[in-house]
Amino acid sequence: MPALTRRLEGYPTFAEFISKDKDAAIYRKFENLSARNLLYLQSELHDLERQLEEIDRGDAENIGDENAQRAARLWTHLADDSNAQARARRQLHAEIKVKIREYHEAIILESKVLALNTPSSRTVKNFKKWFKSKSMPVLWGRDEHLFENETDLVALAPVDTDRLNLFLKSYFAWFFKDSSPPNPATPKSELFYFPDRRIQRAGAVISVFLSAILLIGAIVCLTAVSNQSTSVRIGMIVLFTCLFAAVVGLLTNARRAEIFGSTAA
């Protein structure tokens, strides 16, 4: 068994905590700074656009200027360094090219960040609990308050939205916890780890069991009331249909169309 590496509390143990549990990969989005950056880039491009329009307007007013006519149609003339007007236009275009690429890259990156999931409240609670598991936070200085704004947090790992799995994690996580001994090199806390695959397997087994119960129960009950009146049999069908829709809607992350489809089937 390899020797355990002892680490100082702080960034080393924080990084180890995140690497051990993918749900702990929680970081700040800095939404305010991102929006401010895009606004500044947008204003810079707006000003460059104004400068280009002024040059175009000046060329259009001097309709008889042969240099302007040739620069508008002939690249070799526009690329001529001896033409001061063409040189000024090229310099402005070079600024626009750099700035618009920076702006578009920032927009694309921001759209990808906005598409990331926010961590669940349970995950954030456990994350902050570990962060301040001792008398002082893991990080000091201004970083003590790094994760206080929960609306600005983003989860890099996929967030499990299955309601049954979330229920098991919230109330029965202790049953699935990892029994391996803790690393003595990391600070002790009240948190424990459990493999996601155990939760997913348990959720799959429970889903299959409930589906079988509803299917077999419906057949048995309809057989038992086969001699009853039509209204009793219809009521039994309605009951099991509602139970099936409730199980699909409450214990899974199925969308409305999928619930309607499975209920109709």
C-alpha positions in Angstrom: 0.0 0.0 0.0 1.6 3.4 -1.0 2.4 5.8 1.7 -0.1 8.5 2.3 1.2 12.0 1.5 0.8 14.5 4.3 -0.4 17.9 3.2 -0.6 21.3 4.8 -4.1 22.5 5.4 -5.1 25.1 2.8 -4.9 24.8 -1.0 -3.2 21.4 -0.9 -6.0 19.8 1.2 -8.7 21.8 -0.6 -7.5 20.4 -4.0 -7.4 16.9 -2.6 -11.0 17.3 -1.3 -12.2 18.4 -4.7 -10.3 15.7 -6.6 -11.8 13.0 -4.3 -15.4 13.9 -4.8 -16.6 15.2 -8.2 -19.6 16.9 -6.6 -17.1 19.1 -4.8 -15.9 20.6 -8.1 -17.7 23.9 -7.2 -16.3 27.3 -8.3 -17.3 30.9 -8.6 -18.6 32.1 -11.9 -17.9 35.8 -11.3 -21.0 36.7 -13.2 -20.7 40.4 -12.4 -17.1 40.6 -13.7 -18.0 38.6 -16.8 -20.9 40.9 -17.6 -18.7 44.0 -17.0 -16.0 42.6 -19.2 -18.5 42.0 -22.1 -19.9 45.4 -21.7 -16.5 47.1 -21.9 -15.6 45.0 -25.0 -18.9 45.9 -26.5 -18.3 49.6 -25.9 -14.8 49.4 -27.4 -16.1 47.8 -30.5 -18.9 50.3 -30.7 -16.4 53.1 -30.7 -14.3 51.3 -33.4 -17.4 50.9 -35.4 -18.0 54.7 -35.2 -14.5 55.4 -36.4 -15.0 53.1 -39.4 -18.3 54.7 -40.3 -16.7 58.2 -40.1 -14.0 57.0 -42.6 -16.7 55.5 -44.9 -18.7 58.7 -44.7 -15.7 60.8 -45.6 -14.9 58.6 -48.6 -18.6 58.8 -49.7 -18.6 62.6 -49.5 -15.4 62.8 -51.7 -17.0 60.9 -54.5 -14.5 62.3 -57.0 -11.4 61.1 -55.0 -9.7 58.5 -57.2 -7.7 57.1 -54.2 -10.9 56.5 -52.2 -12.5 54.8 -55.3 -9.6 52.5 -55.9 -9.2 51.7 -52.2 -12.8 50.7 -52.0 -12.5 48.2 -54.9 -8.8 47.2 -55.2 -6.9 45.5 -52.4 -3.5 46.3 -53.7 -4.3 49.9 -53.5 -5.7 49.6 -50.0 -2.5 47.7 -49.0 -0.3 50.4 -50.4 1.7 52.0 -47.5 2.3 55.1 -49.5 -1.4 56.0 -49.3 -1.9 57.6 -45.8 -5.7 57.2 -46.0 -5.5 53.5 -46.9 -2.9 53.0 -44.2 -5.2 54.6 -41.6 -8.1 52.4 -42.6 -5.9 49.2 -42.4 -4.7 50.2 -38.9 -8.3 50.6 -37.8 -9.2 47.3 -39.3 -6.3 45.6 -37.5 -7.7 47.0 -34.2 -11.2 45.8 -35.0 -10.0 42.3 -36.0 -8.2 41.8 -32.6 -11.0 43.3 -30.5 -13.9 41.5 -32.3 -12.1 38.2 -31.9 -11.6 38.9 -28.2 -15.3 39.9 -27.9 -16.6 36.8 -29.7 -14.4 34.5 -27.7 -15.6 36.1 -24.5 -19.3 35.7 -25.6 -18.9 32.0 -26.5 -17.1 31.3 -23.2 -19.8 33.1 -21.2 -22.5 31.1 -23.0 -20.8 27.9 -22.0 -20.4 29.0 -18.4 -24.1 30.0 -18.3 -25.0 26.5 -19.6 -23.3 24.8 -16.7 -25.5 23.6 -13.8 -25.7 25.2 -10.4 -24.8 22.8 -7.6 -27.7 21.4 -5.5 -28.4 23.0 -2.1 -27.4 19.7 -0.4 -24.0 19.7 -2.2 -23.4 23.4 -1.4 -24.3 22.9 2.3 -21.8 20.0 2.6 -19.2 21.9 0.6 -19.3 24.9 2.9 -19.5 22.6 5.9 -16.2 21.1 5.0 -14.7 24.5 4.0 -15.3 25.7 7.6 -15.1 22.3 9.3 -12.6 23.6 11.9 -12.4 26.8 14.0 -11.1 28.6 10.9 -11.8 28.3 7.2 -9.5 26.4 4.9 -8.5 29.6 3.1 -7.7 32.8 4.8 -8.0 36.5 4.1 -10.6 37.6 1.6 -11.0 34.0 0.5 -12.7 33.2 3.8 -15.9 34.6 2.2 -15.2 33.2 -1.3 -18.3 31.0 -1.5 -20.8 33.1 0.5 -22.8 34.1 -2.7 -24.4 30.8 -3.5 -26.1 32.2 -6.6 -22.7 32.7 -8.2 -21.5 29.1 -7.8 -21.2 26.6 -10.7 -20.8 22.8 -10.6 -18.4 21.4 -13.2 -19.6 17.8 -12.7 -23.0 16.8 -14.1 -25.8 17.3 -11.5 -28.0 14.3 -10.8 -31.6 15.5 -11.3 -33.2 12.1 -10.8 -35.7 12.7 -7.9 -35.4 9.2 -6.5 -31.6 9.4 -6.5 -31.8 12.8 -4.8 -34.1 11.5 -2.2 -31.8 8.6 -1.4 -28.8 11.0 -1.2 -30.6 13.3 1.1 -32.0 10.8 3.6 -30.2 7.5 3.2 -26.7 8.5 2.1 -25.3 7.0 5.3 -26.4 3.6 4.2 -24.2 3.9 1.0 -21.1 5.5 2.6 -17.7 4.3 1.7 -16.3 2.0 4.3 -12.6 2.5 3.4 -10.5 4.2 6.1 -10.1 8.0 5.9 -6.9 9.5 4.9 -5.2 10.8 8.0 -3.4 13.4 6.0 -6.6 15.3 5.5 -8.5 17.3 8.1 -11.2 15.4 9.9 -14.8 16.4 9.4 -18.3 15.0 9.9 -18.7 14.4 6.1 -18.4 11.0 4.6 -18.1 9.7 1.0 -20.4 7.4 -0.9 -20.0 6.2 -4.5 -22.6 7.5 -6.9 -22.9 4.1 -8.5 -24.4 2.7 -5.3 -27.1 5.3 -5.3 -27.8 4.8 -9.0 -28.0 1.0 -8.6 -30.4 1.3 -5.6 -32.5 3.8 -7.6 -32.7 1.4 -10.5 -33.7 -1.5 -8.3 -36.4 0.5 -6.6 -37.7 1.8 -9.9 -38.0 -1.8 -11.3 -39.6 -3.0 -8.1 -42.2 -0.2 -8.1 -42.9 -0.8 -11.8 -43.4 -4.5 -11.2 -45.6 -3.9 -8.2 -47.9 -1.5 -10.2 -48.1 -3.8 -13.2 -48.8 -7.0 -11.2 -51.0 -5.2 -8.8 -53.2 -3.8 -11.6 -53.6 -7.3 -13.2 -54.4 -8.9 -9.8 -56.9 -6.3 -8.8 -58.7 -6.2 -12.2 -58.9 -10.0 -12.0 -60.4 -9.8 -8.5 -63.1 -7.3 -9.5 -63.9 -8.9 -12.9 -67.3 -9.9 -11.5 -67.9 -6.4 -10.2 -69.8 -3.6 -11.9 -68.3 -1.6 -14.8 -67.8 1.5 -12.6 -65.7 -0.5 -10.1 -63.4 -1.8 -12.8 -63.1 1.6 -14.4 -62.3 3.1 -11.0 -59.6 0.5 -10.5 -58.0 1.4 -13.9 -58.1 5.1 -13.1 -56.5 4.4 -9.7 -53.6 2.4 -11.1 -53.1 4.9 -14.0 -52.9 7.8 -11.5 -50.5 5.8 -9.3 -48.2 5.0 -12.3 -48.2 8.7 -13.4 -47.4 9.8 -9.8 -44.5 7.4 -9.6 -43.1 8.5 -12.9 -43.6 12.1 -12.2 -42.4 12.2 -8.6 -39.6 9.7 -8.6 -37.9 10.4 -12.0 -36.9 13.5 -13.9 -39.2 12.7 -16.8 -40.6 15.6 -18.7 -44.3 16.2 -19.1 -44.5 14.8 -22.6 -42.8 11.6 -21.4 -45.2 11.3 -18.5 -48.2 11.7 -20.8 -46.7 9.1 -23.3 -45.9 6.5 -20.7 -49.3 7.0 -19.0 -51.2 6.7 -22.3 -49.3 3.5 -23.1 
